Amino acid sequence: MKTMKNYIHLIALSALCCMTACSSEDYTDDPIFDQEIKTELVDKSQLPEWLADYVTYLEYVPEGQELPKEPSGIYRFEWNDMTFYNIYFPNQSTVYTNLYIADGMPVNITTTYTKSFADNAGNWTIVYVLNPTREMPENILYPIKSQNLEYNDSIVQRLLAFKDNPNEFRLWSRDFYAVNSAEQFRLLFGESVTLPAIDFNQYTLIMGTCTVPVGFRQKRQEINTQGETPELKVFFEKAQIFNHEYYNHFESTLVWALYPKLSFDKGKVWMGWNNLEDGAMNIRGGFDQPTDDECGEFVLDKYTYDSDYKGYPRITIQIPGDGTIRGKVGATPFTGKIELSNIRVEEGMYIKGDIKIKLDDVALSDEMNQGAQTFLKHINEVTHFNYWLNQEMDLLTADGNKFSF
């Protein structure tokens, strides 16, 4: 019986939205309402901050999209001494879809808890009715198109596998970019890649890579322009099952969004998952426009040759995407040629490929030591590489040794 009453709650919201001429006190007298339902409409600012921000996003309807004709709104209720919010849309398939704990954690009601919710959830209250609008919120920019690209997505494979010209493979200098021209796009992806159909006169492409818990998907994103520095915020979400671990493994993902042409090309980047402060993280370097020298610098961390030896100097390496390689051993620069082939993207934005490296003659300085000698002696033995987008890179030899950057 309680389950049937919960469906009546959904009907109640529709009735509430149709009775716009009545005060909130009048609604509870309508016979369509279950005796347990209450109506306490509040201003959006009185909702939890995470929910108020999400509601603002839900209410904005861009030009070209039809304004919704059926009402949507928010229920608040209690279960097991906890407060929940249920965001109701007319097309949702179950009562407990879009369910959040008061702190913003999305939850998934499994069969284990369904009966308990149906029997014991109470104090149901309609607290907000969405007000669709064409007006963009002040100091907030939303993308016209945004997606979280899986590693096996055709776009990812085309952009990152470099099948047309493997030697255009690049190590990016930062995590996120604001791309405003075809020329800037090619600084990141090379001359041979097929350029997506983007009118850079009207739009700015915001794209980059970030690491999130496994299974999380992009919920939304926005650019907040209120402060001195614009801030890109990317929200990821995965409904959690009660009494299960929140997360423990991470994966990389490629974020790709088109914004109306931006008047700025730099900013901070914040990403978070499940609306929780402890799930928020600032992205290294924020976002910026690509430069002519877009070839991230990697620093040697360890290697398997002479693994007990810790005295090697700082060794850096760069692959600029023009068939060359360069770097420094201590203060001594080196250059060389590379040949790349069989580049592929695997699970978690994990890029693998074959590589041959031939360094030019190096004029060794007085600071030369055993670590530098090992690097220069064996770098030509490298046969393949592993690269985690903008995080780590391994250069491996056929006999199993490797340099880790």
Residue pairs with C-beta under 8 A, 6 or more apart in sequence:
2 118
2 119
3 95
3 118
5 34
5 36
6 95
6 118
6 121
6 124
7 95
8 32
8 33
8 34
8 37
9 34
9 37
9 75
9 95
9 124
10 88
10 95
11 32
12 32
12 33
12 34
12 37
12 126
13 71
13 72
13 73
13 75
13 88
13 126
13 129
14 70
14 71
14 90
15 27
15 30
15 32
15 33
16 27
16 39
16 71
16 73
16 126
16 129
17 71
17 73
17 129
18 71
19 26
19 27
19 30
24 39
24 40
24 41
27 33
27 39
27 126
28 37
28 38
28 39
33 39
34 124
36 122
36 123
36 124
37 124
37 125
37 126
38 123
38 124
38 125
38 126
39 125
39 126
40 125
40 126
40 127
41 126
41 127
41 128
41 129
42 127
42 128
44 52
44 55
44 56
44 128
45 52
47 55
47 74
47 127
47 128
48 85
48 102
48 103
48 104
50 103
50 104
50 275
51 74
51 85
51 100
51 104
54 87
54 220
54 275
55 74
55 128
55 130
56 137
56 140
57 142
57 220
57 222
58 72
58 87
58 130
59 130
59 131
59 132
59 133
60 133
60 134
60 135
60 136
60 137
60 142
61 67
61 68
61 132
61 133
61 134
62 134
62 142
62 144
63 134
67 132
67 134
68 90
68 132
70 90
71 90
71 129
71 130
72 87
72 88
72 89
72 90
72 129
72 130
73 87
73 88
73 126
73 128
73 129
73 130
74 85
74 86
74 87
74 88
74 126
74 127
74 128
74 129
74 130
75 85
75 86
75 88
75 124
75 125
75 126
75 127
76 83
76 84
76 85
76 86
76 123
76 124
76 125
76 127
77 83
77 84
77 86
77 121
77 122
77 123
77 124
77 125
78 84
78 121
78 122
78 123
79 116
79 117
79 120
79 121
79 122
80 116
80 120
82 101
82 102
83 101
83 102
84 99
84 100
84 101
84 102
84 107
84 121
85 99
85 100
85 101
85 102
85 127
86 95
86 96
86 98
86 99
86 100
87 98
87 100
88 98
89 98
92 98
96 109
96 114
96 117
98 106
99 106
99 107
99 108
99 109
99 239
100 106
100 107
100 275
101 107
103 275
103 276
104 274
104 275
104 276
105 240
105 274
105 275
105 276
106 237
106 238
106 239
106 240
106 274
106 275
107 239
107 240
107 241
107 242
108 239
108 240
108 241
109 117
110 241
110 242
112 242
113 242
136 142
139 224
139 225
139 226
140 222
140 223
140 224
140 225
141 222
141 223
141 225
141 259
141 260
141 262
142 220
142 221
142 222
142 259
143 206
143 221
143 222
143 257
143 258
143 259
144 203
144 258
144 259
144 260
145 257
145 258
146 218
146 220
146 221
146 255
146 256
146 257
146 258
147 218
147 255
147 256
147 257
148 217
148 218
148 236
148 253
148 254
148 255
148 256
149 155
149 156
149 253
149 254
149 255
149 256
150 156
150 253
151 345
151 346
151 347
151 348
151 349
151 350
152 345
153 254
155 196
155 256
156 254
156 345
156 349
157 345
158 193
158 194
159 189
159 193
160 254
160 343
160 345
160 349
160 351
160 389
161 343
161 344
161 345
161 351
162 168
162 169
162 190
162 192
162 193
162 340
162 343
163 343
164 192
164 193
165 190
165 191
165 192
166 340
166 341
166 342
166 343
166 353
167 321
167 322
167 323
167 338
167 339
167 340
168 189
168 190
168 191
168 192
168 193
168 321
168 322
169 190
169 319
169 321
169 340
169 343
169 353
170 188
170 189
170 190
170 294
170 295
170 296
170 319
170 320
170 321
171 295
171 296
171 298
171 318
171 319
171 387
171 390
171 393
172 188
172 209
172 294
172 296
172 389
172 390
173 285
173 291
173 293
173 294
173 295
173 296
173 297
174 208
174 284
174 285
174 286
174 287
174 288
174 296
174 390
175 208
175 209
175 210
175 269
175 283
175 284
175 285
175 287
175 390
176 206
176 207
176 208
176 209
176 210
176 232
176 255
176 269
176 283
176 285
176 286
176 287
176 288
177 184
177 188
177 205
177 206
177 207
177 208
177 287
177 288
177 289
177 290
178 204
178 205
178 206
178 262
178 264
178 265
178 266
178 267
178 287
178 288
178 289
179 185
179 188
179 200
179 204
179 205
179 206
179 207
179 289
179 290
180 200
180 204
180 205
180 261
180 262
180 265
180 289
181 200
182 195
182 200
184 289
184 290
185 195
185 198
185 205
185 290
186 193
186 195
187 290
187 291
187 292
187 294
188 290
188 294
190 321
198 205
198 258
201 261
202 260
202 261
203 258
203 259
203 260
203 261
204 258
204 259
204 260
204 261
204 262
204 265
205 256
205 257
205 258
205 259
206 223
206 232
206 255
206 256
206 257
206 258
206 259
206 287
207 254
207 255
207 256
207 257
208 254
208 255
208 269
208 283
208 287
209 252
209 253
209 254
209 255
209 349
209 389
209 390
210 234
210 252
210 253
210 255
210 271
210 283
211 250
211 251
211 252
211 253
211 391
212 236
212 250
212 251
212 253
212 271
212 273
213 236
213 238
213 246
213 247
213 248
213 249
213 250
213 251
213 273
214 247
214 249
214 250
214 251
215 238
216 236
216 237
216 238
216 247
216 273
216 274
217 236
217 237
217 238
218 234
218 235
218 236
218 253
218 255
219 235
219 236
219 237
220 235
221 232
221 233
221 234
221 235
221 255
221 257
222 232
222 233
223 230
223 231
223 232
223 233
223 259
223 262
223 267
224 230
224 231
224 233
229 266
229 267
229 268
229 286
230 262
230 264
230 266
230 267
230 268
231 267
231 268
231 269
231 270
232 267
232 268
232 269
232 270
232 286
232 287
233 270
233 271
233 272
234 255
234 269
234 270
234 271
234 272
235 271
235 272
235 273
235 275
236 271
236 272
236 273
236 274
237 273
237 274
237 275
238 247
238 273
238 274
240 246
240 274
246 274
247 273
251 347
251 348
251 349
252 348
252 349
252 350
252 388
252 389
252 391
253 349
254 349
254 389
265 288
265 289
266 286
266 287
266 288
266 289
267 286
267 287
268 282
268 283
268 286
268 287
269 282
269 283
269 286
269 287
270 280
270 281
270 282
270 283
271 280
271 281
271 283
272 279
272 280
272 281
273 279
293 320
294 320
294 321
295 318
295 319
295 320
295 321
296 318
296 390
297 316
297 317
297 318
297 327
298 316
298 317
298 318
298 393
298 405
299 314
299 315
299 316
299 405
300 312
300 314
300 315
300 316
300 317
300 375
300 403
300 404
300 405
301 404
301 405
302 404
303 374
303 375
303 401
303 402
303 403
303 404
304 400
304 401
304 402
305 374
305 378
305 401
306 370
306 371
306 374
309 370
309 371
309 374
311 369
311 370
311 371
312 369
312 370
312 371
312 372
312 374
312 375
313 329
313 330
313 367
313 369
313 371
313 372
314 328
314 330
315 327
315 328
315 329
315 330
315 371
315 372
315 375
316 327
316 328
317 325
317 326
317 327
317 405
318 325
318 326
318 327
319 325
319 338
320 326
323 337
323 338
323 339
324 335
324 336
324 337
324 338
325 335
325 336
325 337
325 338
325 357
325 359
326 333
326 334
326 335
326 336
327 333
327 334
328 334
329 362
329 364
329 368
329 372
329 375
329 376
330 365
330 367
330 368
330 372
331 365
331 367
332 362
332 363
332 364
332 365
332 367
332 368
332 372
334 359
334 360
334 362
334 376
335 359
335 360
336 357
336 358
336 359
336 360
337 357
337 358
337 360
338 355
338 356
338 357
338 358
339 355
339 356
340 353
340 354
340 355
341 353
341 354
341 355
342 353
342 354
343 351
343 352
343 353
344 351
344 352
344 353
345 351
346 352
348 388
349 388
349 389
350 386
350 387
350 388
351 386
351 387
351 388
351 389
352 384
352 385
352 386
352 387
353 384
353 385
354 383
354 384
354 385
355 382
355 383
355 384
355 385
355 395
356 382
356 383
357 379
357 380
357 382
357 395
358 380
359 376
359 379
359 380
362 376
364 372
375 403
378 397
378 401
379 395
379 403
381 397
381 398
381 399
381 401
382 395
382 396
382 397
382 403
383 396
383 397
383 398
384 396
385 393
385 394
385 395
385 396
386 393
386 394
386 396
387 393
387 394
392 404
392 405
393 404
393 405
394 402
394 403
394 404
394 405
395 402
395 403
395 405
396 402
